Amino acid sequence: MSRHVFKLPDLGEGTVSAEVVNWLVKPGDMLKEDQPLVEMSTDKAVVEIPAPVSGRVVMINGKPGDVIAVGAELAIFDTSDTATAVTPAPAAKAAATAAVAAAPVARAGAAGTAADISGVRASPATRRRAQEAGLDLTTVAGTGSSGRIMPDDLQAALSTRGGSGSTAAPAVSAPGSAARPKAAATTAGVEEIPVIGIRRVIAQRMSEAARSIPHFSYVEEVDISALHAMREHLNATAPKGAAPLSYLPFIVAALVRALQRYPQCNAHYDAARELVLRHRAVHVGIATQTSEGLKVPVVRNADQLKFRALAAEISRVTGAARDRSARREELSGSTITVTSLGKLGGIASTPIINMPEVAIIGVNRAVERPMVVAGAIAVRRMMNLSSSFDHRFVDGADAAGLIQALRDLLEHPATIFIAE
């Protein structure tokens, strides 16, 4: 046997370890070079690591939730000619045959698969969902870039089949299977759900931020009636095929202007060196809810982008975060974060700061309310901004000043676009 020991590579940005999220193979599987091997989670993103060589998987190291150090053994392959040419043992062959009979597609990259989907462009989450539903991804038309299969494409295919795929028999598993761990019912009515991957990172970061940062929260109401009218007009007169504008690009554009007066809020705190690092460039994090939990993709150099380009970039990075196509560098490096729950935004919130930043801007729901305007009752479209600041480095007066400057820009939206 010719053994190839594959060690966890350096995943960049000072990463010293990574967490096993999901094995995409099991011992005994045959893989071609560059086929998906395992999903690993760093503190920035989930990364799909491909097989470094062609051969049979002899051993995999770690179960979902285990942390593997960079340079530690991750998997061992048998790369000998006999390994790549040998036929499955009778028992394995029978199991593979049963799996094919039970479901249209077995595991991607596994021996005995009914269809080769290695060339299909899809995220690991989409592949996994298709696998669990027994759906052949080679039969799904992708509407994404270069034919990439998007989550909506998969949902449409499953709907066409008459359901979510829950009636399909799952692929046959085995010891060391790559299947994601299921929630285990230990007592009646109780499920145990492993806290791993992105959810573990979120839990750790939120705990650390709440524990170490003295949060100062400030809520201000904003009359966005004029902004709403401008947005409606721009959407009505937009070029054919242009994506409709939400409030978010206006808020980010106004925030960029407001930060010119309050640069202390566009900063990081370097705890190790006890330094506040004020940034000239504005890299805005957009808190985005995904199927894996909250991610913060970054719009870099938002202060340099024209409005339509800013809106397009916000849409691009949030979409990439949701479909897991975002690169690692697109999920780190923000200098201030905007978080919004959209229509679920409520009246007020107390967002937790995205360390090492010192400020986060929360956007609440926009609703029509009766207001007193020039001594008379009028219906106005109102929205609250609920924001938090690191009170060690941002004084209350400066926090309030930033939000009031942001409010003034949003209430007179033409001023967002007037150069000083």
C-alpha positions as CSV (number, residue, x, y, z in Angstrom):
1,M,0.0,0.0,0.0
2,S,1.3,3.5,-0.9
3,R,0.2,5.8,1.9
4,H,-0.3,9.5,1.6
5,V,-0.8,11.3,4.9
6,F,-2.8,14.6,4.5
7,K,-2.2,17.1,7.2
8,L,-4.5,20.1,7.9
9,P,-3.1,22.9,5.9
10,D,-2.7,26.5,7.0
11,L,-6.0,28.1,6.2
12,G,-4.6,31.7,6.4
13,E,-4.9,34.8,8.6
14,G,-3.0,33.2,11.5
15,T,-5.3,30.2,11.9
16,V,-3.7,27.6,14.2
17,S,-6.6,25.1,14.3
18,A,-10.0,24.4,12.7
19,E,-13.1,22.5,13.8
20,V,-14.4,19.5,11.9
21,V,-17.9,20.4,10.8
22,N,-18.8,17.6,8.4
23,W,-16.9,14.8,6.7
24,L,-18.0,14.4,3.1
25,V,-16.4,10.9,2.8
26,K,-15.9,7.8,5.0
27,P,-13.1,5.2,5.1
28,G,-13.2,3.0,2.1
29,D,-14.5,5.7,-0.3
30,M,-12.6,6.3,-3.5
31,L,-11.8,9.9,-4.3
32,K,-10.3,11.8,-7.2
33,E,-7.9,14.7,-6.6
34,D,-9.8,17.9,-5.7
35,Q,-13.1,16.2,-4.8
36,P,-14.7,17.6,-1.6
37,L,-13.2,15.8,1.5
38,V,-14.3,17.7,4.6
39,E,-15.8,20.9,5.8
40,M,-13.7,22.7,8.5
41,S,-14.8,25.8,10.5
42,T,-12.4,28.5,11.4
43,D,-13.3,31.7,13.4
44,K,-14.0,33.3,10.1
45,A,-15.9,30.9,7.9
46,V,-16.6,27.3,7.0
47,V,-14.1,26.0,4.4
48,E,-14.5,23.0,2.2
49,I,-11.2,21.2,1.9
50,P,-10.6,19.0,-1.2
51,A,-8.7,15.8,-1.5
52,P,-5.0,16.4,-2.2
53,V,-4.6,13.2,-4.2
54,S,-6.6,10.4,-5.9
55,G,-7.0,7.2,-3.9
56,R,-8.9,5.3,-1.3
57,V,-9.6,6.9,2.1
58,V,-8.0,4.7,4.7
59,M,-8.5,6.9,7.8
60,I,-10.1,10.2,8.8
61,N,-9.2,12.0,12.0
62,G,-11.8,13.7,14.2
63,K,-15.6,13.7,14.4
64,P,-17.8,16.8,13.9
65,G,-17.1,19.2,16.7
66,D,-13.4,18.1,17.2
67,V,-10.7,20.8,16.8
68,I,-7.7,19.8,14.7
69,A,-4.4,21.7,14.9
70,V,-2.8,23.0,11.7
71,G,-0.2,20.4,10.7
72,A,-2.0,17.5,12.4
73,E,-3.1,14.4,10.5
74,L,-6.4,14.9,8.9
75,A,-6.8,11.9,6.6
76,I,-4.7,9.0,5.1
77,F,-5.1,7.8,1.5
78,D,-4.0,4.6,-0.2
79,T,-2.7,5.9,-3.6
80,S,-1.4,2.6,-5.0
81,D,-2.6,1.5,-8.4
82,T,-4.3,-1.5,-6.9
83,A,-6.3,0.7,-4.6
84,T,-7.6,2.9,-7.3
85,A,-8.4,-0.1,-9.5
86,V,-9.8,-2.6,-7.0
87,T,-13.5,-3.4,-7.1
88,P,-15.6,-3.1,-3.9
89,A,-15.8,-6.1,-1.6
90,P,-19.0,-8.1,-1.9
91,A,-20.5,-6.6,1.3
92,A,-19.6,-3.1,0.3
93,K,-20.9,-3.7,-3.3
94,A,-24.2,-5.0,-1.9
95,A,-24.5,-2.0,0.4
96,A,-23.8,0.4,-2.5
97,T,-26.3,-1.5,-4.7
98,A,-28.9,-1.2,-2.0
99,A,-28.2,2.5,-1.6
100,V,-28.6,3.1,-5.3
101,A,-31.9,1.2,-5.3
102,A,-33.2,3.1,-2.4
103,A,-32.3,6.6,-3.6
104,P,-31.4,8.2,-6.9
105,V,-28.0,9.4,-5.7
106,A,-25.5,8.2,-3.1
107,R,-22.8,10.3,-1.5
108,A,-20.9,12.6,-3.8
109,G,-17.4,11.1,-4.3
110,A,-18.2,7.8,-2.7
111,A,-17.6,4.4,-4.3
112,G,-20.7,3.1,-6.0
113,T,-22.4,6.5,-6.6
114,A,-25.2,6.5,-9.1
115,A,-24.1,9.7,-10.7
116,D,-20.8,11.7,-10.7
117,I,-21.6,15.2,-9.3
118,S,-18.0,16.2,-8.8
119,G,-18.3,18.7,-11.6
120,V,-21.5,20.3,-10.3
121,R,-21.2,23.8,-9.0
122,A,-23.0,24.0,-5.6
123,S,-22.3,24.9,-2.0
124,P,-21.6,22.1,0.5
125,A,-24.9,22.9,2.2
126,T,-26.7,22.4,-1.1
127,R,-24.9,19.2,-1.9
128,R,-25.7,17.9,1.6
129,R,-29.4,18.8,1.3
130,A,-29.6,17.1,-2.1
131,Q,-27.9,14.0,-0.8
132,E,-30.2,13.8,2.2
133,A,-33.2,14.2,-0.1
134,G,-31.9,11.6,-2.6
135,L,-31.8,14.2,-5.5
136,D,-29.3,13.9,-8.4
137,L,-27.8,17.4,-8.7
138,T,-26.8,16.7,-12.3
139,T,-30.5,16.9,-13.1
140,V,-30.9,20.4,-11.6
141,A,-30.4,23.5,-13.7
142,G,-28.4,26.2,-11.9
143,T,-29.3,29.8,-12.2
144,G,-26.2,31.2,-10.4
145,S,-22.9,32.3,-11.9
146,S,-21.4,29.7,-14.3
147,G,-24.4,27.4,-13.7
148,R,-24.0,27.3,-10.0
149,I,-27.0,25.6,-8.3
150,M,-28.5,28.1,-5.8
151,P,-30.7,27.1,-2.8
152,D,-33.8,28.3,-4.7
153,D,-32.9,26.0,-7.6
154,L,-32.7,23.1,-5.2
155,Q,-36.0,24.0,-3.6
156,A,-37.7,24.3,-6.9
157,A,-36.4,20.8,-7.9
158,L,-37.6,19.3,-4.7
159,S,-41.0,20.9,-5.1
160,T,-41.3,19.5,-8.6
161,R,-40.7,16.1,-7.1
162,G,-43.7,16.7,-4.9
163,G,-42.1,17.5,-1.6
164,S,-39.0,18.3,0.3
165,G,-37.5,14.9,-0.3
166,S,-38.3,13.6,3.1
167,T,-39.9,10.5,1.7
168,A,-36.7,9.4,-0.1
169,A,-34.6,6.8,1.6
170,P,-31.3,8.1,2.8
171,A,-28.0,6.9,1.5
172,V,-26.5,3.9,3.3
173,S,-24.1,5.0,6.1
174,A,-21.3,3.2,7.8
175,P,-19.0,3.6,10.7
176,G,-17.0,6.8,10.1
177,S,-19.8,8.0,7.8
178,A,-19.6,11.6,6.6
179,A,-23.2,12.3,7.6
180,R,-23.7,15.4,9.8
181,P,-24.5,14.4,13.4
182,K,-28.2,14.2,14.1
183,A,-29.9,15.7,17.1
184,A,-30.3,12.8,19.6
185,A,-33.4,12.5,21.7
186,T,-32.1,11.3,25.1
187,T,-35.4,11.6,27.0
188,A,-38.9,12.1,26.0
189,G,-39.4,15.5,24.4
190,V,-35.7,16.6,24.6
191,E,-33.2,16.9,21.8
192,E,-29.5,17.2,22.1
193,I,-28.2,19.6,19.4
194,P,-24.4,19.7,19.1
195,V,-23.0,23.3,19.2
196,I,-20.4,23.1,16.5
197,G,-19.2,25.1,13.5
198,I,-20.5,28.6,13.0
199,R,-22.9,28.3,15.9
200,R,-20.0,27.6,18.3
201,V,-18.0,30.5,16.9
202,I,-21.1,32.8,17.3
203,A,-21.6,31.6,20.9
204,Q,-17.9,32.2,21.8
205,R,-17.7,35.6,20.2
206,M,-21.0,36.9,21.7
207,S,-20.0,35.7,25.2
208,E,-16.6,37.3,24.9
209,A,-18.1,40.6,23.6
210,A,-20.8,40.8,26.3
211,R,-18.3,39.9,29.0
212,S,-15.4,42.2,28.1
213,I,-17.2,45.3,26.5
214,P,-19.2,47.8,28.6
215,H,-22.0,48.4,26.1
216,F,-23.6,51.8,25.9
217,S,-26.9,51.6,24.0
218,Y,-28.6,54.6,22.4
219,V,-32.0,54.6,20.6
220,E,-33.2,57.4,18.3
221,E,-36.3,57.6,16.1
222,V,-36.0,58.8,12.5
223,D,-38.7,60.2,10.2
224,I,-37.8,58.4,6.9
225,S,-40.9,59.7,5.0
226,A,-38.7,61.7,2.5
227,L,-36.2,58.8,2.3
228,H,-39.1,56.4,1.6
229,A,-40.4,58.7,-1.2
230,M,-36.9,58.9,-2.7
231,R,-36.4,55.2,-2.6
232,E,-39.8,54.6,-4.3
233,H,-39.0,57.1,-7.0
234,L,-35.5,55.5,-7.7
235,N,-37.0,52.0,-7.9
236,A,-39.8,53.2,-10.2
237,T,-37.3,54.9,-12.6
238,A,-34.5,52.3,-12.3
239,P,-33.1,50.6,-15.5
240,K,-34.9,47.5,-16.6
241,G,-33.6,44.5,-14.6
242,A,-32.1,46.5,-11.8
243,A,-32.5,45.1,-8.4
244,P,-34.9,47.1,-6.2
245,L,-33.3,49.3,-3.5
246,S,-33.9,48.6,0.1
247,Y,-33.3,51.1,2.9
248,L,-29.9,49.5,3.7
249,P,-27.7,51.2,1.1
250,F,-29.1,54.6,2.0
251,I,-28.3,53.9,5.7
252,V,-24.8,52.8,4.9
253,A,-24.1,55.7,2.6
254,A,-25.4,58.1,5.3
255,L,-23.3,56.3,7.9
256,V,-20.1,56.9,5.8
257,R,-20.9,60.6,5.8
258,A,-21.6,60.7,9.5
259,L,-18.4,59.0,10.4
260,Q,-16.4,61.8,8.9
261,R,-17.5,63.9,11.9
262,Y,-17.2,61.0,14.4
263,P,-14.1,59.0,13.3
264,Q,-13.7,57.6,16.8
265,C,-16.6,55.2,16.0
266,N,-14.9,53.7,13.0
267,A,-12.2,52.0,15.0
268,H,-10.9,48.7,16.5
269,Y,-9.6,48.2,20.0
270,D,-6.4,46.1,20.0
271,A,-6.5,44.7,23.5
272,A,-3.1,43.0,23.3
273,R,-1.4,46.3,22.7
274,E,-3.9,48.5,24.4
275,L,-4.4,50.7,21.3
276,V,-7.4,52.2,19.6
277,L,-6.9,51.9,15.9
278,R,-8.9,54.5,14.0
279,H,-9.4,53.6,10.3
280,R,-9.6,56.1,7.5
281,A,-11.3,53.6,5.2
282,V,-14.8,52.5,6.1
283,H,-15.3,48.8,5.8
284,V,-18.9,48.1,6.8
285,G,-19.9,44.8,8.1
286,I,-23.5,43.8,7.2
287,A,-24.9,41.3,9.8
288,T,-26.6,38.7,7.8
289,Q,-28.9,35.8,8.9
290,T,-28.0,32.5,7.2
291,S,-29.1,28.9,7.6
292,E,-25.9,28.4,9.7
293,G,-26.4,31.4,11.9
294,L,-25.3,35.0,11.9
295,K,-22.5,36.0,9.6
296,V,-20.9,39.5,8.9
297,P,-19.8,39.9,5.3
298,V,-17.9,43.1,4.7
299,V,-18.4,45.9,2.1
300,R,-14.9,47.1,1.8
301,N,-14.1,50.8,1.1
302,A,-17.7,51.7,1.3
303,D,-16.6,55.4,1.5
304,Q,-15.2,55.0,-2.1
305,L,-18.2,53.5,-3.8
306,K,-20.9,55.3,-5.7
307,F,-24.4,54.7,-4.5
308,R,-25.5,52.1,-7.1
309,A,-22.2,50.3,-6.7
310,L,-22.6,50.3,-2.9
311,A,-26.1,48.8,-3.2
312,A,-24.9,46.1,-5.6
313,E,-21.9,45.2,-3.3
314,I,-24.2,45.0,-0.2
315,S,-26.4,42.6,-2.2
316,R,-23.5,40.6,-3.5
317,V,-21.7,40.0,-0.2
318,T,-24.9,39.2,1.8
319,G,-25.9,36.7,-0.9
320,A,-22.5,35.1,-0.9
321,A,-22.7,34.7,2.9
322,R,-26.1,33.0,2.6
323,D,-25.1,30.5,-0.1
324,R,-21.6,29.9,1.5
325,S,-19.7,31.1,-1.6
326,A,-18.2,34.0,0.4
327,R,-14.4,34.0,0.5
328,R,-12.7,34.1,3.9
329,E,-11.5,37.7,3.4
330,E,-15.1,38.8,2.7
331,L,-16.1,37.7,6.2
332,S,-13.5,39.7,8.2
333,G,-12.0,43.1,8.5
334,S,-15.1,45.3,9.1
335,T,-14.5,48.5,11.0
336,I,-18.2,49.1,12.0
337,T,-21.2,46.9,11.6
338,V,-24.8,47.5,10.6
339,T,-27.4,45.0,11.7
340,S,-31.0,44.9,10.7
341,L,-33.9,42.4,11.1
342,G,-35.9,44.1,8.3
343,K,-39.6,43.6,8.8
344,L,-38.9,41.7,12.0
345,G,-36.9,44.6,13.4
346,G,-39.2,45.5,16.3
347,I,-39.3,48.8,18.1
348,A,-35.9,48.7,19.7
349,S,-33.0,46.3,20.2
350,T,-29.7,46.1,22.0
351,P,-27.2,44.8,19.5
352,I,-23.9,43.2,20.7
353,I,-20.7,44.8,19.3
354,N,-18.8,42.8,16.7
355,M,-15.3,42.7,18.3
356,P,-12.8,44.3,17.9
357,E,-15.0,47.1,16.7
358,V,-16.3,49.8,19.0
359,A,-19.7,50.5,17.5
360,I,-22.7,48.7,15.9
361,I,-25.7,50.4,14.3
362,G,-29.0,48.5,14.7
363,V,-31.9,49.2,12.3
364,N,-35.5,48.6,13.4
365,R,-38.7,48.2,11.5
366,A,-40.1,51.1,9.5
367,V,-43.8,51.7,10.2
368,E,-46.3,54.5,9.7
369,R,-47.3,56.3,12.9
370,P,-49.2,59.5,13.7
371,M,-46.8,62.3,14.6
372,V,-47.1,65.9,15.4
373,V,-45.6,67.9,12.5
374,A,-45.8,71.8,12.6
375,G,-48.5,71.6,15.3
376,A,-50.7,69.2,13.4
377,I,-51.2,65.4,13.5
378,A,-49.7,63.8,10.3
379,V,-49.0,60.2,9.3
380,R,-45.2,59.7,8.9
381,R,-43.1,56.7,8.2
382,M,-40.9,56.2,11.3
383,M,-37.9,54.0,12.0
384,N,-35.8,53.6,15.1
385,L,-32.0,53.2,15.2
386,S,-30.8,51.1,18.1
387,S,-27.1,51.2,18.5
388,S,-24.4,50.1,20.9
389,F,-21.0,51.5,21.6
390,D,-17.9,50.5,23.6
391,H,-18.2,53.0,26.4
392,R,-14.5,52.6,27.2
393,F,-13.6,54.5,24.0
394,V,-16.8,56.2,22.8
395,D,-18.3,58.8,25.1
396,G,-22.1,59.0,25.4
397,A,-22.1,62.4,23.8
398,D,-20.2,61.2,20.8
399,A,-22.4,58.1,20.5
400,A,-25.5,60.3,20.5
401,G,-23.8,62.7,18.1
402,L,-23.1,60.0,15.5
403,I,-26.7,58.7,15.6
404,Q,-28.2,62.2,15.5
405,A,-26.0,63.1,12.5
406,L,-27.1,59.8,10.8
407,R,-30.7,60.7,11.6
408,D,-30.4,64.2,10.0
409,L,-29.0,62.7,6.9
410,L,-31.7,60.1,6.6
411,E,-34.5,62.7,7.3
412,H,-33.0,64.9,4.5
413,P,-31.8,62.2,2.1
414,A,-30.6,64.6,-0.6
415,T,-27.8,65.7,1.7
416,I,-26.4,62.1,1.6
417,F,-25.4,62.8,-2.0
418,I,-24.2,66.4,-1.7
419,A,-20.4,66.6,-1.5
420,E,-19.0,68.9,1.2
